[in-house]
């Protein structure tokens, strides 16, 4: 009686694990199918497999290497798993006896210890080599564009130290020139990532991390903060412009335009917008160079100050790529930024920020939009 009860328990346990095995197999199939379908969604501006810089080349190489190794492992495991499920499935004439056990099989245990070790070594060697390559500093005398990058909730500040100006969210670099980013953060941990140009690198308060890259193709490249940093993390975008060395759209031409003082307002509405900009205290956080009344003194700059607006009208987007840069969108942003980017310091009553009416916001937008 005891033997019959025990064998029944064994058969019940085997049947239960058979059901679990089939479910696991279907889940694995679903994951593979979903991954394949996800690969059909193409966004050329965020494609890590379409690199345009030396840094992104390394990221794409490591991705392809790991994908190949993991794919081979997955195929072997899936094939062996499928064979085991089919070959050793429960049959009508099964007497319920357990098959021969392989516990303590020395040859198998040595094999599945050595093989994973070799795989890890094969992955580790190119990883270490590429880490040193990513950290390689420019050679003596090599031209370098140095940009201090400060992550803030929820936008990016860029300080072009050698050129002597600041901008926000839209980074501009020169094709063929090494770019050195010095990254930090003003509040929480952020992560700078432009998939076609760079790998991910954290921006951490109180520390400075460097990143080097050299873009080889002119164009516009889209990025994103890659570290969950608060309620509007998803609205902390990056746009990187790579300029040619010569021509009207060259990097030198862009730098020259950024060094110019802001143009004075000409229309009555823009002039009123400038007066409102000062009356509402906007210049406590924002800088507009070229006018002593709107220029934020360097000693007054703080980590929590807002973007430099000297040439805000020349940007293609505002609010870290959340909105296209139009007069109407600037007015929307100035009037009620909380409805566009939840948690933004601007417009937050907890920080005693001044509220403006729709009419006042439209006048301020007329002034700001003309700051090309």
VENPELIN-V632260 format. One record per pair of residues at least 4 apart in sequence whose ideal C-beta (glycine too) atoms are under 7 Angstrom apart, sorted by the first residue. I is the first residue (numbers start at 1). J is the second residue. D is the distance in Angstrom with one decimal. If there is no record, write none. Layout:
# VENPELIN-V632260
I | J | D
I | J | D
This chain:
# VENPELIN-V632260
1 | 5 | 6.5
2 | 6 | 6.2
3 | 7 | 6.2
4 | 8 | 6.3
5 | 9 | 6.6
6 | 10 | 6.5
7 | 11 | 6.4
7 | 96 | 4.5
8 | 12 | 6.2
9 | 13 | 6.2
10 | 14 | 6.3
10 | 96 | 5.7
10 | 98 | 6.8
11 | 15 | 6.3
11 | 96 | 4.8
12 | 16 | 6.4
13 | 17 | 6.5
14 | 18 | 6.3
14 | 90 | 6.2
15 | 19 | 6.8
15 | 90 | 6.4
16 | 20 | 6.5
17 | 21 | 6.2
18 | 22 | 6.7
18 | 89 | 6.6
18 | 90 | 5.9
19 | 23 | 6.5
20 | 24 | 6.3
21 | 25 | 6.4
21 | 85 | 5.3
22 | 26 | 6.6
23 | 27 | 6.3
24 | 28 | 6.3
25 | 29 | 6.4
25 | 81 | 6.9
25 | 82 | 7.0
25 | 85 | 6.5
26 | 30 | 6.4
27 | 31 | 6.5
28 | 32 | 6.5
28 | 78 | 6.7
29 | 33 | 6.2
30 | 34 | 6.1
31 | 35 | 6.3
32 | 36 | 6.4
33 | 37 | 6.4
34 | 38 | 6.2
35 | 39 | 6.8
43 | 47 | 6.5
44 | 50 | 6.5
45 | 221 | 6.4
45 | 222 | 4.2
46 | 195 | 5.0
46 | 222 | 5.7
47 | 195 | 6.5
47 | 196 | 6.4
48 | 59 | 6.0
48 | 60 | 6.0
48 | 63 | 6.2
48 | 195 | 4.4
49 | 60 | 5.5
50 | 196 | 5.9
51 | 56 | 3.3
51 | 57 | 4.9
51 | 59 | 6.9
51 | 60 | 4.7
51 | 196 | 6.0
52 | 56 | 6.4
52 | 196 | 5.1
52 | 197 | 6.2
52 | 215 | 5.8
52 | 216 | 6.0
52 | 217 | 4.5
52 | 221 | 6.9
53 | 57 | 6.9
53 | 197 | 4.8
53 | 213 | 4.6
53 | 214 | 5.7
53 | 215 | 4.7
53 | 216 | 6.4
54 | 213 | 6.5
54 | 214 | 5.1
55 | 59 | 6.9
55 | 134 | 6.3
55 | 197 | 6.9
55 | 198 | 5.2
55 | 199 | 6.2
55 | 212 | 6.8
55 | 213 | 3.8
56 | 60 | 6.1
56 | 196 | 5.7
56 | 197 | 5.5
56 | 198 | 6.4
57 | 61 | 6.3
58 | 62 | 6.4
58 | 130 | 4.7
58 | 133 | 6.2
58 | 134 | 6.0
59 | 63 | 6.3
59 | 199 | 4.6
60 | 64 | 6.3
61 | 65 | 6.2
62 | 66 | 6.2
62 | 127 | 6.7
62 | 130 | 6.2
63 | 67 | 6.1
64 | 68 | 6.3
65 | 69 | 6.5
65 | 126 | 6.4
66 | 70 | 5.9
66 | 123 | 6.8
67 | 71 | 5.9
68 | 72 | 6.6
69 | 73 | 6.5
69 | 119 | 6.6
69 | 123 | 6.4
70 | 74 | 6.0
71 | 75 | 6.3
72 | 76 | 6.5
73 | 77 | 6.1
74 | 78 | 5.8
75 | 79 | 6.1
76 | 80 | 6.3
77 | 81 | 5.9
78 | 82 | 6.2
79 | 83 | 6.3
80 | 84 | 6.3
81 | 85 | 6.4
82 | 86 | 6.3
83 | 87 | 5.5
84 | 88 | 5.7
85 | 89 | 6.3
90 | 94 | 5.3
102 | 108 | 6.3
105 | 109 | 6.3
106 | 110 | 6.2
107 | 111 | 6.3
108 | 112 | 6.4
109 | 113 | 6.3
110 | 114 | 6.1
111 | 115 | 6.0
112 | 116 | 6.8
113 | 117 | 6.5
114 | 118 | 6.3
115 | 119 | 6.5
116 | 120 | 6.3
117 | 121 | 6.4
118 | 122 | 6.2
119 | 123 | 6.6
120 | 124 | 5.9
121 | 125 | 6.5
123 | 127 | 6.1
124 | 128 | 6.2
125 | 129 | 6.6
126 | 130 | 6.0
127 | 131 | 6.4
128 | 132 | 6.8
129 | 133 | 6.5
130 | 134 | 6.3
131 | 135 | 6.5
132 | 136 | 6.8
138 | 142 | 4.1
138 | 144 | 5.0
138 | 178 | 4.8
142 | 178 | 6.2
143 | 177 | 5.4
144 | 178 | 5.0
144 | 180 | 5.2
145 | 173 | 5.9
145 | 174 | 6.4
145 | 177 | 5.6
145 | 179 | 4.9
145 | 180 | 7.0
146 | 161 | 5.7
146 | 162 | 5.8
146 | 180 | 4.9
146 | 182 | 6.9
147 | 158 | 5.4
147 | 159 | 6.9
147 | 160 | 5.9
147 | 171 | 6.8
147 | 179 | 6.7
147 | 181 | 5.5
148 | 159 | 3.9
148 | 161 | 6.1
148 | 182 | 4.9
149 | 156 | 6.3
149 | 158 | 6.1
149 | 181 | 5.1
149 | 182 | 6.8
149 | 183 | 4.5
149 | 192 | 6.0
149 | 203 | 6.4
150 | 157 | 4.2
150 | 184 | 5.8
150 | 185 | 6.6
150 | 186 | 5.7
151 | 156 | 6.1
151 | 185 | 4.1
151 | 190 | 3.1
151 | 203 | 3.9
151 | 225 | 6.9
152 | 157 | 6.2
152 | 186 | 4.8
152 | 187 | 6.2
153 | 187 | 5.3
153 | 188 | 6.7
153 | 229 | 6.3
153 | 230 | 5.2
153 | 343 | 6.8
154 | 229 | 6.9
154 | 230 | 6.6
154 | 232 | 4.2
154 | 233 | 6.5
154 | 235 | 5.8
154 | 236 | 4.1
154 | 320 | 6.1
154 | 341 | 6.3
155 | 168 | 5.9
155 | 169 | 5.6
155 | 236 | 6.5
155 | 307 | 6.3
155 | 320 | 4.2
156 | 168 | 6.3
156 | 169 | 5.2
156 | 238 | 6.1
156 | 320 | 6.7
157 | 166 | 6.5
157 | 168 | 5.5
157 | 307 | 6.7
158 | 166 | 6.5
158 | 167 | 5.2
158 | 168 | 6.6
158 | 171 | 5.5
159 | 166 | 5.0
160 | 165 | 5.6
160 | 166 | 7.0
163 | 255 | 5.4
163 | 259 | 6.8
164 | 259 | 6.9
165 | 258 | 5.0
165 | 259 | 6.0
166 | 308 | 4.3
167 | 258 | 6.7
167 | 308 | 6.1
168 | 307 | 3.6
168 | 308 | 6.3
169 | 238 | 6.7
169 | 239 | 6.8
169 | 317 | 6.9
169 | 320 | 4.8
169 | 321 | 6.5
170 | 239 | 4.7
170 | 241 | 6.6
170 | 315 | 5.3
170 | 316 | 6.7
170 | 317 | 6.9
171 | 238 | 6.9
171 | 240 | 4.8
172 | 241 | 4.7
172 | 243 | 6.3
172 | 251 | 6.6
172 | 254 | 5.3
173 | 177 | 7.0
173 | 179 | 4.9
173 | 215 | 6.0
173 | 240 | 6.8
173 | 242 | 5.7
173 | 251 | 6.8
174 | 243 | 5.6
174 | 245 | 6.2
174 | 251 | 3.6
175 | 215 | 5.5
175 | 216 | 6.4
175 | 217 | 6.8
175 | 218 | 5.4
175 | 242 | 5.2
175 | 243 | 6.6
175 | 244 | 5.6
175 | 245 | 6.5
176 | 214 | 6.8
176 | 216 | 6.7
176 | 245 | 6.4
177 | 214 | 6.9
178 | 212 | 6.1
178 | 214 | 4.9
179 | 212 | 6.9
179 | 213 | 5.5
179 | 214 | 6.9
180 | 210 | 6.4
180 | 212 | 5.7
181 | 210 | 6.7
181 | 211 | 4.4
182 | 208 | 5.3
182 | 210 | 5.9
183 | 192 | 5.8
183 | 201 | 6.0
183 | 203 | 4.3
183 | 208 | 6.7
183 | 209 | 4.9
183 | 211 | 6.5
184 | 203 | 5.7
184 | 204 | 6.8
184 | 205 | 7.0
184 | 207 | 6.4
184 | 208 | 5.1
185 | 189 | 6.2
185 | 190 | 5.2
185 | 203 | 4.3
185 | 204 | 5.7
185 | 205 | 4.8
186 | 205 | 6.7
186 | 303 | 3.7
186 | 304 | 6.3
187 | 205 | 6.6
188 | 229 | 5.0
188 | 230 | 6.6
189 | 202 | 5.8
189 | 204 | 5.2
189 | 227 | 5.3
189 | 229 | 6.6
190 | 203 | 4.4
190 | 225 | 5.0
190 | 227 | 5.4
190 | 229 | 5.1
191 | 200 | 5.2
191 | 201 | 6.7
191 | 202 | 5.1
191 | 203 | 6.6
191 | 225 | 5.9
191 | 226 | 4.0
191 | 227 | 3.6
192 | 198 | 7.0
192 | 201 | 5.4
192 | 203 | 5.9
193 | 198 | 6.5
193 | 200 | 4.4
193 | 223 | 5.3
193 | 224 | 6.0
193 | 226 | 4.2
194 | 198 | 5.1
194 | 221 | 5.3
194 | 223 | 3.3
194 | 238 | 5.8
194 | 240 | 5.0
195 | 223 | 6.8
196 | 221 | 4.8
197 | 213 | 5.9
197 | 215 | 6.0
197 | 221 | 5.2
197 | 240 | 5.8
198 | 211 | 6.2
198 | 213 | 5.3
200 | 226 | 4.8
201 | 209 | 5.7
201 | 211 | 4.7
202 | 209 | 6.3
202 | 227 | 6.4
215 | 242 | 4.3
217 | 242 | 6.7
218 | 242 | 5.1
218 | 243 | 6.4
218 | 244 | 5.1
219 | 242 | 5.7
220 | 239 | 6.2
220 | 241 | 5.7
221 | 240 | 4.5
221 | 242 | 7.0
222 | 237 | 6.9
222 | 239 | 5.9
223 | 237 | 6.9
223 | 238 | 3.4
223 | 240 | 6.4
224 | 236 | 6.9
224 | 237 | 5.7
224 | 238 | 6.3
225 | 229 | 6.1
225 | 233 | 6.1
225 | 236 | 3.9
228 | 233 | 5.3
229 | 233 | 4.8
229 | 236 | 6.9
230 | 343 | 5.9
231 | 342 | 4.8
231 | 343 | 4.2
232 | 236 | 6.7
232 | 341 | 4.7
232 | 342 | 5.5
232 | 343 | 5.3
232 | 344 | 6.7
235 | 320 | 6.2
235 | 322 | 4.8
235 | 341 | 5.3
236 | 320 | 5.1
237 | 320 | 5.1
237 | 321 | 3.1
239 | 316 | 6.9
239 | 317 | 6.5
239 | 321 | 5.9
243 | 249 | 6.0
243 | 250 | 5.5
243 | 251 | 3.8
243 | 254 | 5.9
244 | 249 | 6.4
244 | 250 | 5.6
245 | 250 | 6.0
245 | 251 | 6.9
246 | 250 | 5.3
248 | 253 | 6.0
249 | 253 | 6.7
251 | 255 | 6.3
252 | 256 | 6.4
253 | 257 | 6.6
254 | 258 | 6.4
255 | 259 | 6.4
257 | 311 | 7.0
258 | 311 | 5.9
261 | 289 | 5.7
261 | 290 | 2.6
262 | 288 | 5.1
262 | 289 | 6.1
262 | 290 | 4.3
262 | 291 | 6.8
262 | 310 | 5.0
262 | 311 | 6.9
262 | 371 | 5.1
263 | 370 | 6.7
263 | 371 | 6.8
263 | 372 | 6.9
265 | 270 | 3.5
265 | 271 | 4.6
265 | 273 | 6.8
265 | 274 | 5.0
265 | 367 | 5.3
265 | 370 | 6.6
266 | 270 | 6.3
267 | 271 | 6.9
267 | 366 | 6.8
268 | 272 | 6.4
269 | 273 | 6.3
269 | 363 | 5.5
269 | 366 | 4.6
270 | 274 | 6.7
270 | 366 | 4.7
270 | 367 | 4.6
270 | 370 | 5.6
271 | 275 | 6.8
272 | 276 | 6.3
272 | 363 | 4.8
273 | 277 | 6.3
273 | 363 | 4.0
273 | 364 | 4.5
273 | 365 | 7.0
273 | 366 | 4.9
273 | 367 | 3.1
274 | 278 | 6.8
274 | 367 | 4.8
275 | 279 | 6.0
276 | 280 | 5.7
276 | 360 | 5.3
276 | 363 | 5.7
276 | 364 | 5.3
277 | 282 | 4.7
277 | 283 | 6.8
277 | 294 | 6.7
277 | 364 | 5.6
277 | 367 | 6.2
278 | 283 | 6.1
278 | 293 | 5.8
278 | 294 | 6.6
280 | 354 | 4.5
280 | 356 | 6.0
281 | 354 | 5.6
282 | 286 | 5.4
283 | 294 | 5.1
283 | 296 | 6.2
285 | 305 | 4.9
285 | 306 | 4.1
286 | 306 | 4.8
286 | 307 | 6.7
286 | 309 | 4.9
287 | 295 | 6.1
287 | 296 | 3.7
287 | 308 | 4.8
287 | 309 | 6.8
287 | 310 | 6.7
288 | 294 | 4.0
288 | 295 | 6.6
288 | 309 | 5.2
288 | 310 | 5.3
288 | 371 | 6.8
289 | 295 | 5.5
289 | 310 | 4.5
291 | 295 | 6.1
296 | 300 | 5.4
296 | 301 | 6.2
296 | 305 | 7.0
301 | 305 | 5.6
304 | 345 | 6.9
306 | 346 | 6.5
309 | 368 | 6.2
309 | 371 | 6.4
310 | 371 | 6.6
311 | 371 | 5.7
311 | 372 | 6.3
312 | 368 | 5.5
312 | 371 | 5.3
313 | 368 | 6.4
313 | 369 | 4.9
313 | 370 | 5.6
313 | 371 | 4.4
313 | 372 | 4.6
314 | 372 | 4.8
315 | 325 | 5.2
316 | 325 | 5.6
317 | 321 | 4.6
317 | 323 | 6.4
317 | 324 | 6.0
317 | 325 | 5.5
318 | 323 | 5.2
318 | 325 | 5.1
318 | 329 | 6.3
318 | 330 | 6.2
318 | 333 | 6.0
319 | 323 | 5.4
319 | 333 | 5.8
319 | 340 | 6.1
319 | 341 | 5.6
322 | 340 | 6.1
322 | 341 | 6.1
323 | 329 | 4.2
323 | 333 | 6.6
323 | 340 | 6.8
324 | 329 | 6.0
325 | 329 | 6.7
327 | 331 | 6.5
327 | 365 | 5.1
327 | 366 | 6.4
327 | 369 | 4.4
328 | 332 | 6.5
329 | 333 | 6.2
330 | 334 | 6.2
330 | 365 | 3.9
330 | 368 | 5.5
330 | 369 | 5.6
331 | 335 | 6.1
331 | 361 | 4.5
331 | 362 | 4.7
331 | 365 | 3.8
332 | 336 | 6.9
332 | 340 | 6.6
333 | 337 | 5.4
333 | 340 | 6.0
334 | 356 | 6.1
334 | 361 | 4.2
334 | 364 | 5.2
334 | 365 | 6.1
335 | 356 | 6.1
335 | 358 | 5.4
335 | 361 | 3.7
336 | 347 | 6.5
337 | 341 | 6.0
337 | 344 | 4.8
337 | 346 | 4.6
337 | 347 | 4.1
338 | 342 | 6.3
338 | 344 | 6.3
338 | 347 | 5.0
338 | 348 | 6.8
344 | 348 | 6.7
345 | 351 | 5.7
346 | 353 | 6.0
347 | 353 | 5.6
348 | 353 | 5.9
356 | 360 | 4.2
356 | 361 | 5.1
356 | 364 | 6.9
357 | 361 | 6.8
358 | 362 | 6.5
359 | 363 | 6.8
360 | 364 | 6.4
361 | 365 | 6.1
362 | 366 | 6.6
363 | 367 | 6.9
364 | 368 | 6.2
365 | 369 | 5.7
366 | 370 | 6.9
